Amino acid sequence: MSDYARPSWDDYFMEVCEAISKRATCDRGRSGCVIAKNRQILATGYVGAPQGLPHCDEAGHQFKTVVHEDGHESHHCVRTVHAEQNAICQAAKRGISIEGATLYCRMTPCRTCAMLIINCGIVRVVCEKKYHAGAESETMFADAGVQLEYKLNEVQQYDNQ
């Protein structure tokens, strides 16, 4: 008998997600995404600029300043489409229903991604870590009945902030 233990399905899909993230073109948060159902991968996506437009790795970041309700400011790179958005687009382009699926990603999806996930009928989201500004997404998922799980109970740190 071998000491080898097969990974759980969640661990398997998270490992695939990690491999996909290596194609990401923004070094601030290289992310990948896997959408799966019935133990089958339906769609994948990674962070990157829209087709035909320059990537962060080529042209640099495109920062926007956001002023929040409490007055503090944050800076976000807006050149890229999020991994979750790209995976949802891939499914749509290929006519693949993702209703009832599980989405695997690096960190809590942002507010916009959370709304798309909810409206697509995805029922479960598994994240490696938490997003520092993910509280609103967590609330939306709870209110919409989307199950949210974290592999690690820590906040994702960006490689290049």
OpenMM code with the backbone's topology and positions (N, CA, C; nanometers):
from openmm import Vec3, app, unit

residues = "MET SER ASP TYR ALA ARG PRO SER TRP ASP ASP TYR PHE MET GLU VAL CYS GLU ALA ILE SER LYS ARG ALA THR CYS ASP ARG GLY ARG SER GLY CYS VAL ILE ALA LYS ASN ARG GLN ILE LEU ALA THR GLY TYR VAL GLY ALA PRO GLN GLY LEU PRO HIS CYS ASP GLU ALA GLY HIS GLN PHE LYS THR VAL VAL HIS GLU ASP GLY HIS GLU SER HIS HIS CYS VAL ARG THR VAL HIS ALA GLU GLN ASN ALA ILE CYS GLN ALA ALA LYS ARG GLY ILE SER ILE GLU GLY ALA THR LEU TYR CYS ARG MET THR PRO CYS ARG THR CYS ALA MET LEU ILE ILE ASN CYS GLY ILE VAL ARG VAL VAL CYS GLU LYS LYS TYR HIS ALA GLY ALA GLU SER GLU THR MET PHE ALA ASP ALA GLY VAL GLN LEU GLU TYR LYS LEU ASN GLU VAL GLN GLN TYR ASP ASN GLN".split()
positions = [
    Vec3(0.0832, -0.1192, 0.0000),
    Vec3(0.0000, 0.0000, 0.0000),
    Vec3(0.0874, 0.1252, 0.0000),
    Vec3(0.0401, 0.2268, -0.0662),
    Vec3(0.1121, 0.3518, -0.0797),
    Vec3(0.0659, 0.4516, 0.0262),
    Vec3(0.1556, 0.5448, 0.0623),
    Vec3(0.1203, 0.6525, 0.1548),
    Vec3(0.0489, 0.7659, 0.0832),
    Vec3(0.0419, 0.7585, -0.0491),
    Vec3(-0.0169, 0.8657, -0.1285),
    Vec3(-0.1650, 0.8811, -0.0977),
    Vec3(-0.2068, 1.0055, -0.0777),
    Vec3(-0.3485, 1.0356, -0.0569),
    Vec3(-0.3958, 1.1230, -0.1720),
    Vec3(-0.4967, 1.0766, -0.2422),
    Vec3(-0.5515, 1.1559, -0.3514),
    Vec3(-0.6097, 1.2848, -0.2956),
    Vec3(-0.5949, 1.3943, -0.3695),
    Vec3(-0.6547, 1.5190, -0.3213),
    Vec3(-0.8071, 1.5116, -0.3279),
    Vec3(-0.8722, 1.5870, -0.2399),
    Vec3(-1.0179, 1.5983, -0.2478),
    Vec3(-1.0528, 1.6694, -0.3779),
    Vec3(-1.1788, 1.6665, -0.4180),
    Vec3(-1.2190, 1.7365, -0.5395),
    Vec3(-1.1924, 1.8858, -0.5259),
    Vec3(-1.2224, 1.9426, -0.4088),
    Vec3(-1.1950, 2.0854, -0.3890),
    Vec3(-1.0466, 2.1153, -0.4031),
    Vec3(-0.9622, 2.0319, -0.3436),
    Vec3(-0.8171, 2.0535, -0.3548),
    Vec3(-0.7702, 2.0377, -0.4992),
    Vec3(-0.8258, 1.9411, -0.5687),
    Vec3(-0.7912, 1.9184, -0.7096),
    Vec3(-0.8246, 2.0414, -0.7936),
    Vec3(-0.9465, 2.0939, -0.7802),
    Vec3(-0.9866, 2.2092, -0.8602),
    Vec3(-0.9095, 2.3348, -0.8198),
    Vec3(-0.8724, 2.3463, -0.6914),
    Vec3(-0.7903, 2.4602, -0.6495),
    Vec3(-0.6497, 2.4502, -0.7080),
    Vec3(-0.5961, 2.3293, -0.7209),
    Vec3(-0.4652, 2.3120, -0.7842),
    Vec3(-0.4713, 2.3501, -0.9321),
    Vec3(-0.5797, 2.3140, -0.9991),
    Vec3(-0.5985, 2.3530, -1.1386),
    Vec3(-0.6085, 2.5051, -1.1478),
    Vec3(-0.6815, 2.5643, -1.0551),
    Vec3(-0.6960, 2.7102, -1.0485),
    Vec3(-0.5589, 2.7773, -1.0356),
    Vec3(-0.4740, 2.7222, -0.9532),
    Vec3(-0.3387, 2.7757, -0.9346),
    Vec3(-0.2587, 2.7675, -1.0641),
    Vec3(-0.2710, 2.6568, -1.1350),
    Vec3(-0.2002, 2.6425, -1.2627),
    Vec3(-0.2512, 2.7450, -1.3635),
    Vec3(-0.3805, 2.7660, -1.3689),
    Vec3(-0.4394, 2.8616, -1.4626),
    Vec3(-0.3933, 3.0036, -1.4298),
    Vec3(-0.3758, 3.0349, -1.3019),
    Vec3(-0.3346, 3.1699, -1.2620),
    Vec3(-0.1976, 3.2077, -1.3180),
    Vec3(-0.1186, 3.1102, -1.3570),
    Vec3(0.0146, 3.1384, -1.4121),
    Vec3(0.0068, 3.2062, -1.5483),
    Vec3(-0.1095, 3.2052, -1.6126),
    Vec3(-0.1298, 3.2751, -1.7397),
    Vec3(-0.1700, 3.4210, -1.7188),
    Vec3(-0.2008, 3.4608, -1.5950),
    Vec3(-0.2470, 3.5963, -1.5657),
    Vec3(-0.1428, 3.6989, -1.6065),
    Vec3(-0.1895, 3.8176, -1.6470),
    Vec3(-0.0994, 3.9189, -1.7006),
    Vec3(-0.0926, 4.0456, -1.6158),
    Vec3(-0.1437, 4.0417, -1.4929),
    Vec3(-0.1314, 4.1540, -1.3998),
    Vec3(-0.0645, 4.1012, -1.2737),
    Vec3(0.0539, 4.1531, -1.2428),
    Vec3(0.1305, 4.0988, -1.1301),
    Vec3(0.0789, 4.1450, -0.9945),
    Vec3(-0.0260, 4.2272, -0.9901),
    Vec3(-0.0803, 4.2721, -0.8622),
    Vec3(-0.1645, 4.1638, -0.7966),
    Vec3(-0.2097, 4.0692, -0.8678),
    Vec3(-0.2936, 3.9652, -0.8097),
    Vec3(-0.3190, 3.8558, -0.9109),
    Vec3(-0.2141, 3.7909, -0.9527),
    Vec3(-0.2298, 3.6865, -1.0543),
    Vec3(-0.3308, 3.5836, -1.0060),
    Vec3(-0.4458, 3.5838, -1.0707),
    Vec3(-0.5551, 3.4967, -1.0273),
    Vec3(-0.6033, 3.4083, -1.1402),
    Vec3(-0.6516, 3.2925, -1.1010),
    Vec3(-0.7167, 3.2005, -1.1933),
    Vec3(-0.8508, 3.1598, -1.1368),
    Vec3(-0.9333, 3.1015, -1.2212),
    Vec3(-1.0669, 3.0605, -1.1795),
    Vec3(-1.1050, 2.9326, -1.2532),
    Vec3(-1.1734, 2.8457, -1.1827),
    Vec3(-1.2279, 2.7232, -1.2402),
    Vec3(-1.3758, 2.7176, -1.2027),
    Vec3(-1.4594, 2.6878, -1.3001),
    Vec3(-1.6009, 2.6619, -1.2731),
    Vec3(-1.6236, 2.5152, -1.3045),
    Vec3(-1.6748, 2.4418, -1.2056),
    Vec3(-1.6919, 2.2977, -1.2198),
    Vec3(-1.8294, 2.2538, -1.1705),
    Vec3(-1.8746, 2.1437, -1.2262),
    Vec3(-2.0024, 2.0840, -1.1847),
    Vec3(-1.9936, 1.9337, -1.2076),
    Vec3(-2.0441, 1.8582, -1.1142),
    Vec3(-2.0420, 1.7118, -1.1242),
    Vec3(-1.9009, 1.6590, -1.1518),
    Vec3(-1.8034, 1.7192, -1.0839),
    Vec3(-1.6627, 1.6779, -1.0918),
    Vec3(-1.6017, 1.6969, -1.2301),
    Vec3(-1.6579, 1.7886, -1.3077),
    Vec3(-1.6074, 1.8186, -1.4413),
    Vec3(-1.5831, 1.9681, -1.4547),
    Vec3(-1.4725, 2.0064, -1.5159),
    Vec3(-1.4437, 2.1470, -1.5408),
    Vec3(-1.5289, 2.1948, -1.6575),
    Vec3(-1.6030, 2.3039, -1.6346),
    Vec3(-1.6882, 2.3619, -1.7380),
    Vec3(-1.6213, 2.4795, -1.8078),
    Vec3(-1.5497, 2.5614, -1.7303),
    Vec3(-1.4860, 2.6814, -1.7858),
    Vec3(-1.3737, 2.7253, -1.6934),
    Vec3(-1.2792, 2.7984, -1.7510),
    Vec3(-1.1686, 2.8543, -1.6727),
    Vec3(-1.1457, 2.9983, -1.7151),
    Vec3(-1.0741, 3.0714, -1.6332),
    Vec3(-1.0389, 3.2085, -1.6681),
    Vec3(-0.9225, 3.2551, -1.5836),
    Vec3(-0.8549, 3.3579, -1.6325),
    Vec3(-0.7465, 3.4199, -1.5562),
    Vec3(-0.7511, 3.5694, -1.5789),
    Vec3(-0.6834, 3.6439, -1.4937),
    Vec3(-0.6799, 3.7890, -1.5016),
    Vec3(-0.6012, 3.8303, -1.6260),
    Vec3(-0.6629, 3.9135, -1.7088),
    Vec3(-0.5948, 3.9621, -1.8277),
    Vec3(-0.6749, 4.0710, -1.8949),
    Vec3(-0.6089, 4.1494, -1.9767),
    Vec3(-0.6754, 4.2563, -2.0514),
    Vec3(-0.7725, 4.1962, -2.1528),
    Vec3(-0.8729, 4.2721, -2.1915),
    Vec3(-0.9630, 4.2240, -2.2976),
    Vec3(-0.8833, 4.1905, -2.4240),
    Vec3(-0.9337, 4.0965, -2.5013),
    Vec3(-0.8645, 4.0508, -2.6222),
    Vec3(-0.8260, 4.1690, -2.7104),
    Vec3(-0.7013, 4.1681, -2.7557),
    Vec3(-0.6528, 4.2693, -2.8472),
    Vec3(-0.6021, 4.3965, -2.7807),
    Vec3(-0.6192, 4.4092, -2.6495),
    Vec3(-0.5719, 4.5268, -2.5779),
    Vec3(-0.4441, 4.4924, -2.5018),
    Vec3(-0.3602, 4.5920, -2.4731),
    Vec3(-0.2329, 4.5635, -2.4056),
    Vec3(-0.2523, 4.5152, -2.2619),
    Vec3(-0.1671, 4.4229, -2.2230),
    Vec3(-0.1693, 4.3678, -2.0874),
    Vec3(-0.0808, 4.4504, -1.9945),
    Vec3(-0.1042, 4.4387, -1.8655),
    Vec3(-0.0207, 4.5065, -1.7656),
    Vec3(0.1262, 4.4696, -1.7829),
    Vec3(0.1511, 4.3416, -1.8106),
    Vec3(0.2884, 4.2959, -1.8281),
    Vec3(0.3573, 4.3657, -1.9455),
    Vec3(0.2792, 4.4174, -2.0407),
    Vec3(0.3341, 4.4840, -2.1587),
    Vec3(0.3330, 4.6364, -2.1453),
    Vec3(0.2224, 4.6912, -2.0940),
    Vec3(0.2013, 4.8363, -2.0956),
    Vec3(0.2037, 4.9007, -1.9573),
    Vec3(0.2145, 4.8209, -1.8544),
    Vec3(0.2080, 4.8739, -1.7179),
    Vec3(0.0647, 4.8759, -1.6669),
    Vec3(0.0518, 4.9085, -1.5418),
    Vec3(-0.0809, 4.9108, -1.4787),
    Vec3(-0.1589, 5.0349, -1.5213),
    Vec3(-0.2901, 5.0236, -1.5169),
    Vec3(-0.3803, 5.1359, -1.5428),
    Vec3(-0.4561, 5.1613, -1.4124),
    Vec3(-0.4007, 5.2483, -1.3287),
    Vec3(-0.4576, 5.2722, -1.1963),
    Vec3(-0.5697, 5.3755, -1.1987),
    Vec3(-0.6709, 5.3490, -1.1195),
    Vec3(-0.7798, 5.4433, -1.0931),
    Vec3(-0.7872, 5.4598, -0.9420),
    Vec3(-0.8149, 5.5813, -0.8988),
    Vec3(-0.8323, 5.6094, -0.7571),
    Vec3(-0.9806, 5.6026, -0.7243),
    Vec3(-1.0122, 5.5289, -0.6196),
    Vec3(-1.1501, 5.5166, -0.5733),
    Vec3(-1.1603, 5.5860, -0.4386),
    Vec3(-1.2567, 5.6765, -0.4263),
    Vec3(-1.2828, 5.7432, -0.2994),
    Vec3(-1.4026, 5.6729, -0.2356),
    Vec3(-1.3828, 5.6166, -0.1175),
    Vec3(-1.4856, 5.5395, -0.0491),
    Vec3(-1.5746, 5.6294, 0.0359),
    Vec3(-1.6876, 5.5741, 0.0798),
    Vec3(-1.7854, 5.6498, 0.1573),
    Vec3(-1.7261, 5.7135, 0.2825),
    Vec3(-1.6298, 5.6463, 0.3442),
    Vec3(-1.5689, 5.7007, 0.4667),
    Vec3(-1.4566, 5.8001, 0.4368),
    Vec3(-1.4314, 5.8268, 0.3070),
    Vec3(-1.3315, 5.9255, 0.2684),
    Vec3(-1.1949, 5.8696, 0.2325),
    Vec3(-1.1667, 5.7450, 0.2695),
    Vec3(-1.0340, 5.6923, 0.2352),
    Vec3(-1.0272, 5.6586, 0.0862),
    Vec3(-0.9067, 5.6640, 0.0340),
    Vec3(-0.8839, 5.6373, -0.1069),
    Vec3(-0.8081, 5.5065, -0.1242),
    Vec3(-0.8388, 5.4380, -0.2331),
    Vec3(-0.7622, 5.3189, -0.2696),
    Vec3(-0.7337, 5.3261, -0.4191),
    Vec3(-0.6310, 5.2531, -0.4598),
    Vec3(-0.5895, 5.2550, -0.5996),
    Vec3(-0.6030, 5.1139, -0.6564),
    Vec3(-0.6679, 5.1052, -0.7718),
    Vec3(-0.6940, 4.9761, -0.8340),
    Vec3(-0.6475, 4.9770, -0.9787),
    Vec3(-0.5893, 4.8668, -1.0201),
    Vec3(-0.5552, 4.8499, -1.1606),
    Vec3(-0.6821, 4.8038, -1.2318),
    Vec3(-0.7228, 4.8779, -1.3347),
    Vec3(-0.8476, 4.8472, -1.4055),
    Vec3(-0.8230, 4.8022, -1.5497),
    Vec3(-0.6998, 4.7694, -1.5826),
    Vec3(-0.6677, 4.7258, -1.7189),
    Vec3(-0.7240, 4.5868, -1.7474),
    Vec3(-0.7411, 4.5055, -1.6446),
    Vec3(-0.7728, 4.3648, -1.6660),
    Vec3(-0.9183, 4.3301, -1.6357),
    Vec3(-0.9598, 4.2203, -1.6969),
    Vec3(-1.0866, 4.1553, -1.6667),
    Vec3(-1.0537, 4.0505, -1.5605),
    Vec3(-1.1362, 4.0415, -1.4555),
    Vec3(-1.1097, 3.9475, -1.3472),
    Vec3(-1.1224, 3.8028, -1.3954),
    Vec3(-1.0541, 3.7135, -1.3267),
    Vec3(-1.0548, 3.5718, -1.3623),
    Vec3(-1.1966, 3.5152, -1.3621),
    Vec3(-1.2765, 3.5529, -1.2621),
    Vec3(-1.4142, 3.5041, -1.2534),
    Vec3(-1.4958, 3.5514, -1.3738),
    Vec3(-1.4772, 3.6780, -1.4115),
    Vec3(-1.5487, 3.7330, -1.5268),
    Vec3(-1.5074, 3.6610, -1.6550),
    Vec3(-1.3783, 3.6352, -1.6709),
    Vec3(-1.3311, 3.5655, -1.7910),
    Vec3(-1.3844, 3.4225, -1.7976),
    Vec3(-1.3940, 3.3543, -1.6834),
    Vec3(-1.4485, 3.2180, -1.6834),
    Vec3(-1.5967, 3.2197, -1.7201),
    Vec3(-1.6713, 3.3157, -1.6660),
    Vec3(-1.8141, 3.3281, -1.6993),
    Vec3(-1.8303, 3.3598, -1.8481),
    Vec3(-1.7461, 3.4496, -1.9013),
    Vec3(-1.7511, 3.4824, -2.0443),
    Vec3(-1.7184, 3.3604, -2.1300),
    Vec3(-1.6198, 3.2822, -2.0878),
    Vec3(-1.5830, 3.1625, -2.1631),
    Vec3(-1.7014, 3.0663, -2.1711),
    Vec3(-1.7707, 3.0468, -2.0586),
    Vec3(-1.8878, 2.9593, -2.0587),
    Vec3(-1.9959, 3.0137, -2.1520),
    Vec3(-2.0195, 3.1445, -2.1461),
    Vec3(-2.1223, 3.2060, -2.2307),
    Vec3(-2.0867, 3.1915, -2.3792),
    Vec3(-1.9602, 3.2169, -2.4157),
    Vec3(-1.9177, 3.2076, -2.5553),
    Vec3(-1.9367, 3.0666, -2.6106),
    Vec3(-1.9236, 2.9675, -2.5239),
    Vec3(-1.9327, 2.8287, -2.5680),
    Vec3(-2.0701, 2.7666, -2.5420),
    Vec3(-2.1628, 2.8464, -2.4884),
    Vec3(-2.2987, 2.7964, -2.4640),
    Vec3(-2.3064, 2.6924, -2.3538),
    Vec3(-2.2219, 2.7064, -2.2524),
    Vec3(-2.2179, 2.6103, -2.1422),
    Vec3(-2.2922, 2.6683, -2.0231),
    Vec3(-2.3940, 2.5974, -1.9773),
    Vec3(-2.4667, 2.6420, -1.8588),
    Vec3(-2.3814, 2.6185, -1.7344),
    Vec3(-2.3706, 2.7220, -1.6514),
    Vec3(-2.2962, 2.7080, -1.5259),
    Vec3(-2.3902, 2.7151, -1.4053),
    Vec3(-2.5181, 2.7079, -1.4319),
    Vec3(-2.6157, 2.7064, -1.3235),
    Vec3(-2.5948, 2.5815, -1.2377),
    Vec3(-2.5918, 2.6008, -1.1061),
    Vec3(-2.5720, 2.4898, -1.0138),
    Vec3(-2.4266, 2.4506, -0.9934),
    Vec3(-2.3337, 2.5252, -1.0530),
    Vec3(-2.1913, 2.4910, -1.0478),
    Vec3(-2.1233, 2.5487, -0.9235),
    Vec3(-1.9990, 2.5073, -0.9058),
    Vec3(-1.9101, 2.5612, -0.8028),
    Vec3(-1.7998, 2.6394, -0.8726),
    Vec3(-1.7677, 2.7559, -0.8180),
    Vec3(-1.6605, 2.8399, -0.8713),
    Vec3(-1.5437, 2.8368, -0.7738),
    Vec3(-1.4240, 2.8122, -0.8250),
    Vec3(-1.3007, 2.8089, -0.7454),
    Vec3(-1.2152, 2.9286, -0.7868),
    Vec3(-1.1633, 3.0023, -0.6872),
    Vec3(-1.0843, 3.1212, -0.7179),
    Vec3(-0.9842, 3.1494, -0.6063),
    Vec3(-0.8962, 3.2439, -0.6326),
    Vec3(-0.7871, 3.2757, -0.5410),
    Vec3(-0.8336, 3.3444, -0.4140),
    Vec3(-0.9278, 3.4411, -0.4287),
    Vec3(-0.9742, 3.5164, -0.3116),
    Vec3(-1.1205, 3.5525, -0.3292),
    Vec3(-1.1821, 3.6020, -0.2233),
    Vec3(-1.3222, 3.6425, -0.2284),
    Vec3(-1.3452, 3.7261, -0.3537),
    Vec3(-1.4419, 3.6900, -0.4352),
    Vec3(-1.4704, 3.7717, -0.5536),
    Vec3(-1.5100, 3.9145, -0.5142),
    Vec3(-1.4749, 4.0101, -0.6004),
    Vec3(-1.5133, 4.1494, -0.5776),
    Vec3(-1.6655, 4.1620, -0.5884),
    Vec3(-1.7151, 4.2793, -0.5574),
    Vec3(-1.8595, 4.3045, -0.5592),
    Vec3(-1.9205, 4.2761, -0.6971),
    Vec3(-1.8580, 4.3246, -0.8030),
    Vec3(-1.9105, 4.3032, -0.9379),
    Vec3(-1.9104, 4.1555, -0.9738),
    Vec3(-1.8004, 4.0870, -0.9458),
    Vec3(-1.7941, 3.9431, -0.9739),
    Vec3(-1.8984, 3.8676, -0.8924),
    Vec3(-1.9179, 3.9070, -0.7674),
    Vec3(-2.0181, 3.8411, -0.6824),
    Vec3(-2.1568, 3.8525, -0.7445),
    Vec3(-2.1898, 3.9705, -0.7959),
    Vec3(-2.3213, 3.9883, -0.8581),
    Vec3(-2.3366, 3.8998, -0.9814),
    Vec3(-2.2313, 3.8895, -1.0626),
    Vec3(-2.2364, 3.8020, -1.1799),
    Vec3(-2.2518, 3.6560, -1.1385),
    Vec3(-2.1762, 3.6158, -1.0385),
    Vec3(-2.1820, 3.4775, -0.9890),
    Vec3(-2.3233, 3.4433, -0.9426),
    Vec3(-2.3827, 3.5331, -0.8675),
    Vec3(-2.5191, 3.5116, -0.8179),
    Vec3(-2.6161, 3.4981, -0.9351),
    Vec3(-2.6087, 3.5899, -1.0317),
    Vec3(-2.7030, 3.5883, -1.1435),
    Vec3(-2.6815, 3.4724, -1.2394),
    Vec3(-2.5624, 3.4128, -1.2399),
    Vec3(-2.5365, 3.2953, -1.3237),
    Vec3(-2.5931, 3.1679, -1.2628),
    Vec3(-2.6323, 3.1744, -1.1375),
    Vec3(-2.6869, 3.0558, -1.0716),
    Vec3(-2.5809, 2.9659, -1.0102),
    Vec3(-2.4593, 3.0170, -0.9959),
    Vec3(-2.3554, 2.9403, -0.9271),
    Vec3(-2.3969, 2.9278, -0.7815),
    Vec3(-2.3861, 2.8087, -0.7250),
    Vec3(-2.4399, 2.7837, -0.5912),
    Vec3(-2.3334, 2.7767, -0.4813),
    Vec3(-2.2063, 2.7675, -0.5230),
    Vec3(-2.0996, 2.7526, -0.4240),
    Vec3(-1.9734, 2.8186, -0.4765),
    Vec3(-1.9029, 2.8889, -0.3875),
    Vec3(-1.7762, 2.9533, -0.4212),
    Vec3(-1.6719, 2.9071, -0.3203),
    Vec3(-1.5603, 2.8574, -0.3706),
    Vec3(-1.4499, 2.8127, -0.2855),
    Vec3(-1.3298, 2.9018, -0.3169),
    Vec3(-1.2796, 2.9701, -0.2144),
    Vec3(-1.1673, 3.0627, -0.2296),
    Vec3(-1.0473, 3.0116, -0.1513),
    Vec3(-0.9302, 3.0386, -0.2044),
    Vec3(-0.8091, 3.0065, -0.1295),
    Vec3(-0.7994, 3.0950, -0.0055),
    Vec3(-0.8175, 3.2273, -0.0255),
    Vec3(-0.8031, 3.3236, 0.0837),
    Vec3(-0.9111, 3.4311, 0.0735),
    Vec3(-0.9120, 3.5204, 0.1701),
    Vec3(-1.0070, 3.6315, 0.1727),
    Vec3(-0.9502, 3.7523, 0.0991),
    Vec3(-1.0391, 3.8312, 0.0414),
    Vec3(-1.0045, 3.9579, -0.0217),
    Vec3(-1.0195, 4.0659, 0.0840),
    Vec3(-0.9253, 4.1601, 0.0922),
    Vec3(-0.9267, 4.2611, 0.1987),
    Vec3(-1.0532, 4.3470, 0.1963),
    Vec3(-1.1186, 4.3562, 0.0806),
    Vec3(-1.2413, 4.4360, 0.0703),
    Vec3(-1.3584, 4.3472, 0.0296),
    Vec3(-1.3641, 4.2273, 0.0864),
    Vec3(-1.4641, 4.1297, 0.0445),
    Vec3(-1.5882, 4.1201, 0.1300),
    Vec3(-1.6018, 4.2047, 0.2311),
    Vec3(-1.7158, 4.1932, 0.3235),
    Vec3(-1.8500, 4.2074, 0.2522),
    Vec3(-1.8593, 4.3016, 0.1588),
    Vec3(-1.9861, 4.3215, 0.0882),
    Vec3(-2.0218, 4.1987, 0.0040),
    Vec3(-1.9219, 4.1391, -0.0596),
    Vec3(-1.9460, 4.0172, -0.1375),
    Vec3(-1.9920, 3.9036, -0.0466),
    Vec3(-1.9286, 3.8900, 0.0684),
    Vec3(-1.9677, 3.7859, 0.1632),
    Vec3(-2.1138, 3.8018, 0.2032),
    Vec3(-2.1560, 3.9253, 0.2288),
    Vec3(-2.2953, 3.9527, 0.2663),
    Vec3(-2.3897, 3.9192, 0.1513),
    Vec3(-2.3536, 3.9603, 0.0296),
    Vec3(-2.4391, 3.9310, -0.0862),
    Vec3(-2.4545, 3.7812, -0.1071),
    Vec3(-2.3450, 3.7073, -0.0965),
    Vec3(-2.3532, 3.5617, -0.1127),
    Vec3(-2.4455, 3.5012, -0.0066),
    Vec3(-2.4307, 3.5444, 0.1169),
    Vec3(-2.5163, 3.4919, 0.2244),
    Vec3(-2.6630, 3.5234, 0.1960),
    Vec3(-2.6906, 3.6464, 0.1568),
    Vec3(-2.8293, 3.6871, 0.1286),
    Vec3(-2.8882, 3.6119, 0.0101),
    Vec3(-2.8049, 3.5774, -0.0887),
    Vec3(-2.8520, 3.5087, -0.2087),
    Vec3(-2.8502, 3.3563, -0.1948),
    Vec3(-2.7982, 3.3065, -0.0832),
    Vec3(-2.7938, 3.1619, -0.0618),
    Vec3(-2.6796, 3.0920, -0.1334),
    Vec3(-2.5737, 3.1671, -0.1690),
    Vec3(-2.4556, 3.1072, -0.2309),
    Vec3(-2.3593, 3.0670, -0.1194),
    Vec3(-2.3232, 2.9408, -0.1166),
    Vec3(-2.2320, 2.8893, -0.0149),
    Vec3(-2.0908, 2.9398, -0.0437),
    Vec3(-2.0256, 2.9991, 0.0562),
    Vec3(-1.8911, 3.0543, 0.0421),
    Vec3(-1.7985, 2.9846, 0.1404),
    Vec3(-1.6866, 2.9322, 0.0895),
    Vec3(-1.5908, 2.8609, 0.1739),
    Vec3(-1.4502, 2.9115, 0.1459),
    Vec3(-1.3677, 2.9081, 0.2497),
    Vec3(-1.2270, 2.9467, 0.2369),
    Vec3(-1.1392, 2.8281, 0.2731),
    Vec3(-1.0349, 2.8052, 0.1922),
    Vec3(-0.9377, 2.7007, 0.2246),
    Vec3(-0.8475, 2.7473, 0.3388),
    Vec3(-0.8120, 2.8772, 0.3378),
    Vec3(-0.7278, 2.9350, 0.4420),
    Vec3(-0.7993, 3.0570, 0.5000),
    Vec3(-0.7918, 3.0737, 0.6297),
    Vec3(-0.8571, 3.1875, 0.6944),
    Vec3(-0.7577, 3.3035, 0.7082),
    Vec3(-0.7147, 3.3544, 0.5923),
    Vec3(-0.6227, 3.4678, 0.5925),
    Vec3(-0.6523, 3.5557, 0.4722),
    Vec3(-0.6051, 3.6796, 0.4776),
    Vec3(-0.6286, 3.7761, 0.3715),
    Vec3(-0.5198, 3.7623, 0.2652),
    Vec3(-0.5603, 3.7615, 0.1388),
    Vec3(-0.4654, 3.7561, 0.0278),
    Vec3(-0.3799, 3.8818, 0.0247),
    Vec3(-0.2507, 3.8641, 0.0157),
    Vec3(-0.1581, 3.9752, 0.0008),
    Vec3(-0.1167, 3.9816, -0.1459),
    Vec3(-0.1211, 4.1006, -0.2042),
    Vec3(-0.0821, 4.1179, -0.3433),
    Vec3(0.0694, 4.1090, -0.3572),
    Vec3(0.1137, 4.0566, -0.4710),
    Vec3(0.2563, 4.0473, -0.4985),
    Vec3(0.3183, 4.1846, -0.5203),
    Vec3(0.2420, 4.2783, -0.5770),
    Vec3(0.2955, 4.4094, -0.6133),
    Vec3(0.1915, 4.5154, -0.5813),
    Vec3(0.1934, 4.5694, -0.4582),
    Vec3(0.0928, 4.6671, -0.4190),
    Vec3(0.1397, 4.8075, -0.4393),
] * unit.nanometer
topology = app.Topology()
chain = topology.addChain("A")
for resn in residues:
    res = topology.addResidue(resn, chain)
    for name in ("N", "CA", "C"):
        topology.addAtom(name, app.Element.getBySymbol(name[0]), res)
